[in-house]
Amino acid sequence: MQALDSLVNDARQLAAGHGAASPAVTEVARQMQICNACRYCEGFCAVFPAMTRRLEFGPSDIHYMANLCHNCGACLHACQYAPPHAFAVNVPQAMAQVRGETYVAYAWPASLGKLYKHNGLTVSLALAAALTLFLLLALALNGSLWGGSLQGDFYNLFPHNLLAMMFAPVFLWAVVALGIGVTRFLRDVSPATTGQAIAGGDALQATQDVLKLKYLDGGHGEGCHNEDDAYTLSRSRAHHLTFYGFMLCFAATSLATIYHYVFGWHAPYDLPSLPKLLGLVGGVSLLLGTTGLFRLKLSRHPLHGDEAQKPMDYGFIALLFLTSATGLLLWLARATPALALLLALHLGVVMALFATLPYGKFAHGIFRAASLLRYAVEKRQPSSLALGDE
């Protein structure tokens, strides 16, 4: 105990030495010093093997490890120094607070990152409502807001080229903003792997870890914690449904674009066409996944995450849910007079989703993938400390 008390004091002094670091970063540095002495959670996830390679934890190391953390909660419930112990070690919550800073620090432009962090749900719904209202006014002025002989074809309302002109800038904005952010992130968190080329095996390993959501199993395959110390696979399942639902919907849109421009096969498509099949399965998966995530978020143990990020979390979940719900409703009601109204609502939500992607919870997936790639590179290098096994 005396040794650990001494270590805590050293950690506080070390944290104080990082003058440019935020309170959240210095708190993680303090906790990592304690964890580095304990090592009980060493096999839980990638954070702890990465930790054992370091004796000091600068801001770039902290941001790297914070984005390796999947917030599964396992280390909190296993920790003998967790609150109410005087050491107050709560790695999931401390890492979550740093991740919130990562989203803002590497957002481009930074002002939008700050706005979305504190007002995520409001910004998401307000932007979706504003875009929907704009489209509804355009339809109303054109006399095509309700009814009409549309034959289930929304291109009778908005020509394909007009839709492409509307969505291309929003999509390109998301790609550029995310690209700038993750490039800056990788540049800042890569000193330990400087001079080490990324091998094909590194990229493959990182891709597998991302696609399998490997570290949502708690390190033992039984799952994460949510509202208590019981293991559950609910978070893993909800994340899988959401992630693959989004990817299937994106694949459906991409394939429809190829159909249109390469083969000249124009929408609307119906079952059993591949774009419609991918969109239907993806939409249902996304609807179920986001419903599960929202339910789990409401019941989550208060010590597991960062309370300040809930508006951002809810904003992203809400837009994903509304994207899938309005898309499915649009398909079901395509032969009704409500087609124009539902189309405007769906397009407004989708544009709001892509406009906010670089500033919300979607960004954490990009930063996490980058951290997992660096971790794969780092694992190939011999540890200069030799303090623990990996």
SEMARVO-903926 format. One record per residue (C-alpha): chain; residue in one letter; x, y, z. Coordinates in nm, 2 decimals, always signed. Layout:
<recs>
@ch A aa a x X y Y z Z;
...
</recs>
This chain:
<recs>
@ch A aa m x +0.00 y +0.00 z +0.00;
@ch A aa q x +0.28 y +0.24 z +0.08;
@ch A aa a x +0.44 y +0.17 z -0.25;
@ch A aa l x +0.11 y +0.25 z -0.43;
@ch A aa d x +0.07 y +0.57 z -0.23;
@ch A aa s x +0.41 y +0.67 z -0.34;
@ch A aa l x +0.32 y +0.59 z -0.69;
@ch A aa v x +0.01 y +0.80 z -0.68;
@ch A aa n x +0.21 y +1.10 z -0.56;
@ch A aa d x +0.46 y +1.05 z -0.84;
@ch A aa a x +0.17 y +1.03 z -1.09;
@ch A aa r x +0.03 y +1.35 z -0.96;
@ch A aa q x +0.36 y +1.52 z -1.00;
@ch A aa l x +0.41 y +1.38 z -1.34;
@ch A aa a x +0.06 y +1.49 z -1.44;
@ch A aa a x +0.13 y +1.84 z -1.31;
@ch A aa g x +0.44 y +1.84 z -1.53;
@ch A aa h x +0.23 y +1.82 z -1.84;
@ch A aa g x +0.15 y +2.19 z -1.84;
@ch A aa a x -0.04 y +2.19 z -2.17;
@ch A aa a x -0.25 y +1.89 z -2.09;
@ch A aa s x -0.61 y +1.92 z -1.99;
@ch A aa p x -0.74 y +1.80 z -1.65;
@ch A aa a x -0.90 y +1.50 z -1.83;
@ch A aa v x -0.56 y +1.40 z -1.98;
@ch A aa t x -0.37 y +1.45 z -1.65;
@ch A aa e x -0.63 y +1.24 z -1.47;
@ch A aa v x -0.58 y +0.95 z -1.72;
@ch A aa a x -0.21 y +0.98 z -1.67;
@ch A aa r x -0.25 y +0.95 z -1.30;
@ch A aa q x -0.47 y +0.65 z -1.33;
@ch A aa m x -0.24 y +0.48 z -1.58;
@ch A aa q x +0.05 y +0.50 z -1.34;
@ch A aa i x -0.16 y +0.31 z -1.08;
@ch A aa c x -0.28 y +0.06 z -1.34;
@ch A aa n x +0.08 y +0.01 z -1.45;
@ch A aa a x +0.17 y -0.10 z -1.10;
@ch A aa c x -0.13 y -0.32 z -1.05;
@ch A aa r x -0.16 y -0.50 z -1.39;
@ch A aa y x -0.47 y -0.70 z -1.28;
@ch A aa c x -0.67 y -0.59 z -1.59;
@ch A aa e x -0.38 y -0.65 z -1.83;
@ch A aa g x -0.57 y -0.90 z -2.05;
@ch A aa f x -0.90 y -0.71 z -2.08;
@ch A aa c x -0.84 y -0.51 z -2.39;
@ch A aa a x -0.57 y -0.33 z -2.60;
@ch A aa v x -0.54 y -0.04 z -2.36;
@ch A aa f x -0.35 y -0.23 z -2.10;
@ch A aa p x -0.08 y -0.40 z -2.32;
@ch A aa a x -0.03 y -0.05 z -2.48;
@ch A aa m x +0.00 y +0.09 z -2.12;
@ch A aa t x +0.27 y -0.16 z -2.02;
@ch A aa r x +0.50 y -0.02 z -2.30;
@ch A aa r x +0.51 y +0.32 z -2.12;
@ch A aa l x +0.64 y +0.46 z -1.80;
@ch A aa e x +0.52 y +0.81 z -1.87;
@ch A aa f x +0.20 y +0.92 z -2.04;
@ch A aa g x +0.20 y +1.23 z -2.25;
@ch A aa p x -0.11 y +1.38 z -2.41;
@ch A aa s x -0.05 y +1.20 z -2.74;
@ch A aa d x -0.02 y +0.87 z -2.56;
@ch A aa i x -0.34 y +0.94 z -2.36;
@ch A aa h x -0.54 y +1.03 z -2.68;
@ch A aa y x -0.41 y +0.71 z -2.84;
@ch A aa m x -0.51 y +0.48 z -2.55;
@ch A aa a x -0.84 y +0.66 z -2.49;
@ch A aa n x -0.94 y +0.58 z -2.85;
@ch A aa l x -0.83 y +0.22 z -2.80;
@ch A aa c x -1.08 y +0.20 z -2.51;
@ch A aa h x -1.42 y +0.06 z -2.61;
@ch A aa n x -1.58 y +0.17 z -2.28;
@ch A aa c x -1.68 y -0.19 z -2.20;
@ch A aa g x -1.67 y -0.13 z -1.82;
@ch A aa a x -1.49 y -0.45 z -1.74;
@ch A aa c x -1.19 y -0.29 z -1.57;
@ch A aa l x -1.40 y -0.07 z -1.35;
@ch A aa h x -1.59 y -0.36 z -1.20;
@ch A aa a x -1.27 y -0.56 z -1.16;
@ch A aa c x -1.07 y -0.28 z -1.00;
@ch A aa q x -0.99 y -0.28 z -0.63;
@ch A aa y x -0.90 y +0.09 z -0.64;
@ch A aa a x -1.23 y +0.20 z -0.81;
@ch A aa p x -1.45 y +0.45 z -0.63;
@ch A aa p x -1.52 y +0.48 z -0.34;
@ch A aa h x -1.15 y +0.39 z -0.28;
@ch A aa a x -0.92 y +0.69 z -0.23;
@ch A aa f x -0.74 y +0.63 z -0.55;
@ch A aa a x -1.07 y +0.67 z -0.74;
@ch A aa v x -0.95 y +0.47 z -1.05;
@ch A aa n x -1.22 y +0.48 z -1.31;
@ch A aa v x -1.06 y +0.41 z -1.64;
@ch A aa p x -1.38 y +0.39 z -1.86;
@ch A aa q x -1.50 y +0.73 z -1.74;
@ch A aa a x -1.16 y +0.90 z -1.76;
@ch A aa m x -1.10 y +0.76 z -2.11;
@ch A aa a x -1.45 y +0.87 z -2.22;
@ch A aa q x -1.38 y +1.23 z -2.11;
@ch A aa v x -1.05 y +1.23 z -2.31;
@ch A aa r x -1.23 y +1.09 z -2.62;
@ch A aa g x -1.47 y +1.38 z -2.60;
@ch A aa e x -1.17 y +1.61 z -2.61;
@ch A aa t x -1.03 y +1.42 z -2.91;
@ch A aa y x -1.35 y +1.48 z -3.11;
@ch A aa v x -1.32 y +1.85 z -3.05;
@ch A aa a x -0.94 y +1.89 z -3.08;
@ch A aa y x -0.92 y +1.71 z -3.41;
@ch A aa a x -1.25 y +1.84 z -3.56;
@ch A aa w x -1.23 y +2.05 z -3.87;
@ch A aa p x -1.33 y +2.33 z -3.84;
@ch A aa a x -1.29 y +2.32 z -3.46;
@ch A aa s x -1.58 y +2.56 z -3.39;
@ch A aa l x -1.83 y +2.31 z -3.53;
@ch A aa g x -1.68 y +2.03 z -3.31;
@ch A aa k x -1.73 y +2.25 z -3.00;
@ch A aa l x -2.09 y +2.33 z -3.10;
@ch A aa y x -2.18 y +1.97 z -3.16;
@ch A aa k x -2.02 y +1.84 z -2.84;
@ch A aa h x -2.24 y +2.05 z -2.61;
@ch A aa n x -2.56 y +2.06 z -2.82;
@ch A aa g x -2.54 y +1.74 z -3.02;
@ch A aa l x -2.91 y +1.64 z -3.00;
@ch A aa t x -3.04 y +2.00 z -3.05;
@ch A aa v x -2.81 y +2.06 z -3.35;
@ch A aa s x -2.89 y +1.73 z -3.51;
@ch A aa l x -3.27 y +1.76 z -3.48;
@ch A aa a x -3.27 y +2.14 z -3.57;
@ch A aa l x -3.06 y +2.08 z -3.88;
@ch A aa a x -3.27 y +1.79 z -3.99;
@ch A aa a x -3.59 y +2.00 z -3.93;
@ch A aa a x -3.45 y +2.30 z -4.12;
@ch A aa l x -3.34 y +2.10 z -4.42;
@ch A aa t x -3.68 y +1.91 z -4.43;
@ch A aa l x -3.86 y +2.24 z -4.41;
@ch A aa f x -3.66 y +2.38 z -4.70;
@ch A aa l x -3.75 y +2.08 z -4.91;
@ch A aa l x -4.11 y +2.10 z -4.81;
@ch A aa l x -4.13 y +2.46 z -4.91;
@ch A aa a x -3.97 y +2.38 z -5.25;
@ch A aa l x -4.23 y +2.11 z -5.31;
@ch A aa a x -4.52 y +2.33 z -5.19;
@ch A aa l x -4.41 y +2.61 z -5.42;
@ch A aa n x -4.40 y +2.36 z -5.71;
@ch A aa g x -4.75 y +2.23 z -5.62;
@ch A aa s x -4.64 y +1.88 z -5.55;
@ch A aa l x -4.64 y +1.85 z -5.18;
@ch A aa w x -4.93 y +1.61 z -5.16;
@ch A aa g x -5.09 y +1.36 z -5.40;
@ch A aa g x -5.03 y +1.37 z -5.77;
@ch A aa s x -4.95 y +1.10 z -6.02;
@ch A aa l x -4.60 y +1.01 z -5.90;
@ch A aa q x -4.62 y +0.63 z -5.96;
@ch A aa g x -4.39 y +0.57 z -5.67;
@ch A aa d x -4.10 y +0.74 z -5.84;
@ch A aa f x -3.94 y +1.02 z -5.63;
@ch A aa y x -3.74 y +1.14 z -5.93;
@ch A aa n x -4.07 y +1.29 z -6.05;
@ch A aa l x -4.03 y +1.52 z -5.76;
@ch A aa f x -3.65 y +1.57 z -5.75;
@ch A aa p x -3.46 y +1.48 z -6.07;
@ch A aa h x -3.16 y +1.26 z -6.02;
@ch A aa n x -2.91 y +1.52 z -6.11;
@ch A aa l x -3.06 y +1.77 z -5.87;
@ch A aa l x -3.04 y +1.51 z -5.59;
@ch A aa a x -2.68 y +1.45 z -5.68;
@ch A aa m x -2.60 y +1.82 z -5.67;
@ch A aa m x -2.76 y +1.85 z -5.33;
@ch A aa f x -2.59 y +1.55 z -5.17;
@ch A aa a x -2.24 y +1.56 z -5.33;
@ch A aa p x -2.12 y +1.87 z -5.14;
@ch A aa v x -2.25 y +1.73 z -4.81;
@ch A aa f x -2.09 y +1.40 z -4.86;
@ch A aa l x -1.76 y +1.55 z -4.98;
@ch A aa w x -1.76 y +1.78 z -4.68;
@ch A aa a x -1.79 y +1.49 z -4.44;
@ch A aa v x -1.51 y +1.30 z -4.62;
@ch A aa v x -1.27 y +1.60 z -4.62;
@ch A aa a x -1.35 y +1.70 z -4.26;
@ch A aa l x -1.30 y +1.34 z -4.14;
@ch A aa g x -0.99 y +1.30 z -4.35;
@ch A aa i x -0.83 y +1.61 z -4.21;
@ch A aa g x -0.91 y +1.52 z -3.86;
@ch A aa v x -0.78 y +1.16 z -3.87;
@ch A aa t x -0.47 y +1.27 z -4.05;
@ch A aa r x -0.38 y +1.52 z -3.78;
@ch A aa f x -0.47 y +1.25 z -3.52;
@ch A aa l x -0.24 y +0.99 z -3.67;
@ch A aa r x +0.04 y +1.25 z -3.70;
@ch A aa d x +0.02 y +1.34 z -3.33;
@ch A aa v x -0.02 y +0.99 z -3.19;
@ch A aa s x +0.25 y +0.81 z -3.40;
@ch A aa p x +0.59 y +0.90 z -3.24;
@ch A aa a x +0.63 y +0.55 z -3.09;
@ch A aa t x +0.59 y +0.39 z -3.43;
@ch A aa t x +0.80 y +0.65 z -3.63;
@ch A aa g x +1.01 y +0.47 z -3.88;
@ch A aa q x +0.80 y +0.16 z -3.88;
@ch A aa a x +0.61 y +0.10 z -4.21;
@ch A aa i x +0.26 y -0.02 z -4.19;
@ch A aa a x +0.27 y -0.38 z -4.31;
@ch A aa g x -0.02 y -0.56 z -4.48;
@ch A aa g x -0.07 y -0.77 z -4.17;
@ch A aa d x -0.11 y -0.46 z -3.96;
@ch A aa a x -0.38 y -0.32 z -4.17;
@ch A aa l x -0.55 y -0.67 z -4.18;
@ch A aa q x -0.53 y -0.71 z -3.81;
@ch A aa a x -0.68 y -0.36 z -3.75;
@ch A aa t x -0.95 y -0.42 z -4.00;
@ch A aa q x -1.05 y -0.75 z -3.83;
@ch A aa d x -1.06 y -0.59 z -3.49;
@ch A aa v x -1.28 y -0.31 z -3.63;
@ch A aa l x -1.52 y -0.54 z -3.82;
@ch A aa k x -1.55 y -0.78 z -3.53;
@ch A aa l x -1.57 y -0.51 z -3.26;
@ch A aa k x -1.33 y -0.73 z -3.09;
@ch A aa y x -1.29 y -0.54 z -2.76;
@ch A aa l x -1.67 y -0.52 z -2.68;
@ch A aa d x -1.64 y -0.88 z -2.55;
@ch A aa g x -1.49 y -0.77 z -2.22;
@ch A aa g x -1.17 y -0.95 z -2.29;
@ch A aa h x -1.31 y -1.29 z -2.22;
@ch A aa g x -1.60 y -1.33 z -2.47;
@ch A aa e x -1.88 y -1.29 z -2.22;
@ch A aa g x -1.96 y -0.93 z -2.31;
@ch A aa c x -1.95 y -0.58 z -2.15;
@ch A aa h x -2.11 y -0.43 z -1.85;
@ch A aa n x -2.40 y -0.19 z -1.88;
@ch A aa e x -2.62 y -0.10 z -1.58;
@ch A aa d x -2.44 y -0.32 z -1.33;
@ch A aa d x -2.16 y -0.57 z -1.29;
@ch A aa a x -2.33 y -0.85 z -1.49;
@ch A aa y x -2.19 y -0.95 z -1.82;
@ch A aa t x -2.40 y -0.88 z -2.13;
@ch A aa l x -2.36 y -0.91 z -2.50;
@ch A aa s x -2.64 y -0.65 z -2.56;
@ch A aa r x -2.39 y -0.37 z -2.63;
@ch A aa s x -2.19 y -0.58 z -2.88;
@ch A aa r x -2.51 y -0.69 z -3.06;
@ch A aa a x -2.66 y -0.34 z -3.08;
@ch A aa h x -2.33 y -0.20 z -3.21;
@ch A aa h x -2.30 y -0.47 z -3.47;
@ch A aa l x -2.66 y -0.42 z -3.59;
@ch A aa t x -2.60 y -0.04 z -3.61;
@ch A aa f x -2.26 y -0.06 z -3.78;
@ch A aa y x -2.35 y -0.32 z -4.04;
@ch A aa g x -2.70 y -0.17 z -4.09;
@ch A aa f x -2.53 y +0.16 z -4.18;
@ch A aa m x -2.28 y -0.01 z -4.41;
@ch A aa l x -2.55 y -0.21 z -4.59;
@ch A aa c x -2.75 y +0.11 z -4.65;
@ch A aa f x -2.44 y +0.28 z -4.78;
@ch A aa a x -2.37 y -0.01 z -5.00;
@ch A aa a x -2.73 y +0.00 z -5.13;
@ch A aa t x -2.69 y +0.37 z -5.23;
@ch A aa s x -2.35 y +0.31 z -5.38;
@ch A aa l x -2.48 y +0.02 z -5.59;
@ch A aa a x -2.78 y +0.22 z -5.70;
@ch A aa t x -2.53 y +0.49 z -5.82;
@ch A aa i x -2.34 y +0.23 z -6.02;
@ch A aa y x -2.67 y +0.10 z -6.17;
@ch A aa h x -2.77 y +0.45 z -6.27;
@ch A aa y x -2.44 y +0.58 z -6.42;
@ch A aa v x -2.28 y +0.26 z -6.55;
@ch A aa f x -2.57 y +0.04 z -6.66;
@ch A aa g x -2.84 y +0.30 z -6.71;
@ch A aa w x -3.08 y +0.12 z -6.48;
@ch A aa h x -3.28 y +0.39 z -6.32;
@ch A aa a x -3.47 y +0.39 z -5.99;
@ch A aa p x -3.71 y +0.32 z -5.84;
@ch A aa y x -3.59 y -0.03 z -5.76;
@ch A aa d x -3.80 y -0.29 z -5.59;
@ch A aa l x -3.75 y -0.64 z -5.45;
@ch A aa p x -3.57 y -0.86 z -5.54;
@ch A aa s x -3.33 y -0.61 z -5.68;
@ch A aa l x -3.00 y -0.60 z -5.49;
@ch A aa p x -3.00 y -0.23 z -5.40;
@ch A aa k x -3.35 y -0.27 z -5.25;
@ch A aa l x -3.25 y -0.59 z -5.07;
@ch A aa l x -2.94 y -0.43 z -4.92;
@ch A aa g x -3.14 y -0.12 z -4.82;
@ch A aa l x -3.42 y -0.32 z -4.66;
@ch A aa v x -3.19 y -0.55 z -4.46;
@ch A aa g x -2.97 y -0.25 z -4.37;
@ch A aa g x -3.26 y -0.03 z -4.27;
@ch A aa v x -3.42 y -0.29 z -4.04;
@ch A aa s x -3.08 y -0.37 z -3.89;
@ch A aa l x -3.01 y +0.00 z -3.83;
@ch A aa l x -3.35 y +0.05 z -3.67;
@ch A aa l x -3.30 y -0.24 z -3.43;
@ch A aa g x -2.95 y -0.14 z -3.35;
@ch A aa t x -3.02 y +0.22 z -3.27;
@ch A aa t x -3.32 y +0.13 z -3.06;
@ch A aa g x -3.10 y -0.10 z -2.86;
@ch A aa l x -2.83 y +0.16 z -2.82;
@ch A aa f x -3.08 y +0.42 z -2.70;
@ch A aa r x -3.22 y +0.17 z -2.45;
@ch A aa l x -2.88 y +0.08 z -2.32;
@ch A aa k x -2.77 y +0.44 z -2.30;
@ch A aa l x -3.06 y +0.52 z -2.08;
@ch A aa s x -2.98 y +0.24 z -1.84;
@ch A aa r x -2.60 y +0.27 z -1.84;
@ch A aa h x -2.42 y +0.28 z -1.51;
@ch A aa p x -2.33 y +0.65 z -1.44;
@ch A aa l x -1.97 y +0.56 z -1.37;
@ch A aa h x -1.91 y +0.40 z -1.71;
@ch A aa g x -1.91 y +0.71 z -1.93;
@ch A aa d x -1.90 y +1.09 z -1.96;
@ch A aa e x -2.23 y +1.25 z -1.87;
@ch A aa a x -2.14 y +1.56 z -2.07;
@ch A aa q x -2.13 y +1.36 z -2.40;
@ch A aa k x -2.49 y +1.23 z -2.38;
@ch A aa p x -2.63 y +1.51 z -2.60;
@ch A aa m x -2.37 y +1.42 z -2.87;
@ch A aa d x -2.45 y +1.05 z -2.83;
@ch A aa y x -2.82 y +1.10 z -2.85;
@ch A aa g x -2.79 y +1.33 z -3.15;
@ch A aa f x -2.61 y +1.07 z -3.35;
@ch A aa i x -2.84 y +0.78 z -3.24;
@ch A aa a x -3.14 y +0.99 z -3.32;
@ch A aa l x -3.03 y +1.07 z -3.68;
@ch A aa l x -2.94 y +0.71 z -3.75;
@ch A aa f x -3.28 y +0.60 z -3.62;
@ch A aa l x -3.47 y +0.86 z -3.82;
@ch A aa t x -3.27 y +0.78 z -4.13;
@ch A aa s x -3.37 y +0.41 z -4.11;
@ch A aa a x -3.73 y +0.48 z -4.00;
@ch A aa t x -3.80 y +0.74 z -4.27;
@ch A aa g x -3.63 y +0.53 z -4.53;
@ch A aa l x -3.85 y +0.23 z -4.45;
@ch A aa l x -4.17 y +0.44 z -4.43;
@ch A aa l x -4.08 y +0.60 z -4.77;
@ch A aa w x -4.06 y +0.26 z -4.93;
@ch A aa l x -4.38 y +0.13 z -4.77;
@ch A aa a x -4.58 y +0.45 z -4.85;
@ch A aa r x -4.43 y +0.51 z -5.20;
@ch A aa a x -4.77 y +0.45 z -5.37;
@ch A aa t x -4.96 y +0.69 z -5.14;
@ch A aa p x -5.02 y +1.07 z -5.15;
@ch A aa a x -4.77 y +1.10 z -4.86;
@ch A aa l x -4.47 y +1.02 z -5.08;
@ch A aa a x -4.35 y +1.38 z -5.13;
@ch A aa l x -4.38 y +1.46 z -4.76;
@ch A aa l x -4.19 y +1.15 z -4.65;
@ch A aa l x -3.93 y +1.20 z -4.92;
@ch A aa a x -3.86 y +1.55 z -4.79;
@ch A aa l x -3.83 y +1.42 z -4.44;
@ch A aa h x -3.60 y +1.14 z -4.53;
@ch A aa l x -3.37 y +1.36 z -4.74;
@ch A aa g x -3.35 y +1.62 z -4.47;
@ch A aa v x -3.25 y +1.37 z -4.21;
@ch A aa v x -2.99 y +1.20 z -4.43;
@ch A aa m x -2.83 y +1.54 z -4.52;
@ch A aa a x -2.82 y +1.63 z -4.15;
@ch A aa l x -2.66 y +1.30 z -4.07;
@ch A aa f x -2.38 y +1.34 z -4.32;
@ch A aa a x -2.32 y +1.70 z -4.24;
@ch A aa t x -2.27 y +1.62 z -3.87;
@ch A aa l x -2.07 y +1.29 z -3.92;
@ch A aa p x -1.73 y +1.45 z -3.86;
@ch A aa y x -1.83 y +1.61 z -3.53;
@ch A aa g x -2.02 y +1.33 z -3.34;
@ch A aa k x -2.00 y +0.97 z -3.24;
@ch A aa f x -1.93 y +0.86 z -3.59;
@ch A aa a x -1.59 y +1.02 z -3.56;
@ch A aa h x -1.50 y +0.80 z -3.27;
@ch A aa g x -1.51 y +0.50 z -3.51;
@ch A aa i x -1.26 y +0.66 z -3.74;
@ch A aa f x -1.02 y +0.76 z -3.45;
@ch A aa r x -1.06 y +0.41 z -3.30;
@ch A aa a x -0.97 y +0.24 z -3.63;
@ch A aa a x -0.66 y +0.47 z -3.65;
@ch A aa s x -0.56 y +0.38 z -3.29;
@ch A aa l x -0.61 y +0.01 z -3.36;
@ch A aa l x -0.39 y +0.04 z -3.67;
@ch A aa r x -0.12 y +0.21 z -3.46;
@ch A aa y x -0.16 y -0.06 z -3.20;
@ch A aa a x -0.10 y -0.33 z -3.46;
@ch A aa v x +0.22 y -0.16 z -3.57;
@ch A aa e x +0.33 y -0.11 z -3.21;
@ch A aa k x +0.28 y -0.48 z -3.12;
@ch A aa r x +0.54 y -0.58 z -3.38;
@ch A aa q x +0.81 y -0.38 z -3.21;
@ch A aa p x +1.00 y -0.51 z -2.91;
@ch A aa s x +0.91 y -0.33 z -2.59;
@ch A aa s x +1.20 y -0.13 z -2.46;
@ch A aa l x +1.07 y -0.17 z -2.11;
@ch A aa a x +1.02 y -0.55 z -2.08;
@ch A aa l x +0.79 y -0.49 z -1.78;
@ch A aa g x +0.51 y -0.72 z -1.88;
@ch A aa d x +0.40 y -0.98 z -2.13;
@ch A aa e x +0.17 y -0.90 z -2.43;
</recs>
